[in-house]
Amino acid sequence: MMQVNLKLLVLAFVLLLTGITGCTTERYFDGNGAEALVYQEVHRVDYVIKNRSESLQKIKHLIALSESFDREAAYVVSYKSTADRQLAEKAFKQVSTLAVTPPRVQYREEQNMIANVRISVAIRQLKTQICQPAQLQQEIAQPDCFVETMRLKQVAYKSRLVGE
């Protein structure tokens, strides 16, 4: 009985020692992380409407382009007349790939504009550090750069977070 307990104690000690030395040789925690910069850009596009169908296509293209950069882009649409507002609303409704919710689009009437419709788009950009690729038989210079960069890209946009 005593011999069995002693064997179990030695086995537990060996497992504990192996676990501790395994954790000390883990390479993930050696790195310095990654650097990133998140900033907001505001772009303003004016439309003088001569042909309504052509202007509709141009506005839809602007929306699709903005959404390709930032799925949380904010839009401020300034317009001269009710017909111009309806054209802009129609463009936002027709872009089926994006779910532009009403809080993301604001409409303002401005009578003293030269253009018929002015769309201001606020998008966020994320610039991350460029990670050096790993090379065979060489020490990794930035061991966790890629992981940290992907994590930053994930949390930079609130809509990408799980559970939001």
C-alpha positions in Angstrom: 0.0 0.0 0.0 2.8 2.3 0.9 4.6 1.5 -2.3 1.5 2.4 -4.4 1.2 5.8 -2.7 4.9 6.5 -3.2 4.6 5.6 -6.9 1.6 7.9 -7.3 3.4 10.7 -5.5 6.5 10.3 -7.7 4.3 10.2 -10.8 2.4 13.3 -9.7 5.7 15.1 -9.0 7.1 14.1 -12.5 3.9 15.4 -14.2 4.0 18.6 -12.2 7.7 19.1 -13.1 7.0 18.4 -16.8 4.1 20.8 -16.8 6.1 23.6 -15.2 9.1 23.2 -17.6 6.7 22.9 -20.6 5.2 26.3 -19.7 8.5 28.0 -19.3 9.6 27.0 -22.8 6.3 28.3 -24.4 7.4 30.8 -27.1 4.1 32.7 -27.6 4.7 35.0 -24.7 8.1 36.1 -25.8 7.0 38.8 -28.3 6.3 42.5 -28.0 2.8 42.4 -29.5 1.9 44.6 -32.5 1.2 48.2 -33.2 -1.9 49.6 -34.8 -3.5 52.9 -35.5 -7.3 53.4 -35.8 -8.4 56.7 -37.3 -11.5 58.3 -38.9 -11.6 59.7 -42.4 -14.4 61.9 -43.6 -15.1 62.1 -47.3 -17.6 64.5 -48.9 -19.0 64.0 -52.4 -21.3 66.5 -54.1 -23.8 65.5 -56.8 -25.3 67.9 -59.2 -28.3 65.9 -60.6 -28.9 66.1 -64.3 -29.9 62.6 -65.0 -31.6 60.9 -62.0 -30.8 57.3 -63.0 -27.2 58.0 -63.6 -26.9 59.9 -60.3 -28.7 57.0 -58.5 -26.1 54.6 -59.8 -23.2 56.9 -58.7 -24.7 57.2 -55.2 -25.1 53.5 -55.0 -21.5 53.0 -56.1 -20.3 55.4 -53.4 -22.3 53.5 -50.7 -21.0 50.1 -51.8 -17.4 51.5 -51.9 -17.7 53.0 -48.4 -19.2 49.8 -47.0 -16.3 47.8 -48.5 -13.9 49.8 -46.4 -16.0 50.0 -43.2 -19.2 48.2 -42.5 -20.0 50.7 -39.8 -19.6 53.8 -42.0 -21.8 56.8 -41.0 -23.5 58.9 -43.6 -24.8 62.5 -43.5 -26.9 63.3 -46.6 -27.6 67.0 -47.3 -30.1 67.8 -49.9 -31.8 70.8 -51.6 -35.3 69.5 -52.3 -37.6 66.6 -51.3 -37.0 64.9 -54.7 -33.3 64.9 -54.0 -33.8 63.3 -50.6 -36.0 60.6 -52.1 -33.3 59.9 -54.7 -30.8 59.4 -51.9 -33.2 57.3 -49.8 -33.8 55.1 -52.8 -30.1 54.6 -53.3 -29.6 53.5 -49.7 -32.6 51.1 -50.0 -31.4 49.5 -53.2 -28.0 48.6 -52.0 -29.0 45.1 -50.8 -25.6 43.9 -49.6 -25.5 46.4 -46.8 -27.7 46.8 -43.8 -27.6 50.5 -43.4 -29.6 51.1 -40.2 -31.4 54.4 -39.8 -29.0 55.7 -37.1 -26.1 55.4 -39.5 -27.8 57.7 -42.1 -28.8 61.3 -41.2 -30.6 63.6 -43.6 -30.4 67.4 -43.5 -32.1 69.9 -45.7 -29.8 72.7 -47.0 -31.2 75.2 -49.4 -28.0 77.2 -50.1 -25.9 74.4 -51.5 -24.7 74.5 -55.1 -25.0 70.7 -55.4 -28.4 68.9 -55.2 -27.1 66.2 -52.9 -24.0 66.1 -50.7 -23.0 62.9 -49.0 -20.4 63.0 -46.2 -19.1 59.5 -45.3 -17.2 58.9 -42.1 -15.2 55.7 -42.2 -12.7 54.2 -39.8 -9.4 52.9 -41.1 -7.1 50.5 -39.3 -3.4 50.5 -40.0 -1.4 47.7 -38.5 2.2 46.8 -38.3 3.5 44.6 -41.2 4.7 41.3 -39.7 7.9 39.8 -41.0 7.4 36.3 -42.5 8.9 33.4 -40.7 12.0 31.8 -42.4 13.1 28.2 -42.1 15.9 27.5 -39.6 16.0 31.0 -38.3 14.8 32.5 -35.0 11.4 34.3 -35.4 11.9 38.0 -34.9 8.3 38.8 -34.1 6.8 35.6 -32.6 3.3 36.9 -31.9 2.9 39.8 -34.3 0.5 38.1 -36.6 -1.8 36.9 -33.8 -1.9 40.4 -32.2 -2.5 42.1 -35.5 -5.4 39.8 -36.3 -6.8 40.4 -32.8 -6.6 44.2 -33.3 -8.4 43.9 -36.6 -11.1 41.8 -34.9 -11.8 44.2 -32.1 -11.4 47.5 -34.0 -14.9 47.2 -35.4 -17.7 46.7 -32.9 -19.9 44.7 -35.3 -17.2 42.0 -35.6 -17.3 41.2 -31.9 -19.1 38.1 -31.0 -22.2 38.7 -28.9 -22.6 42.4 -29.9 
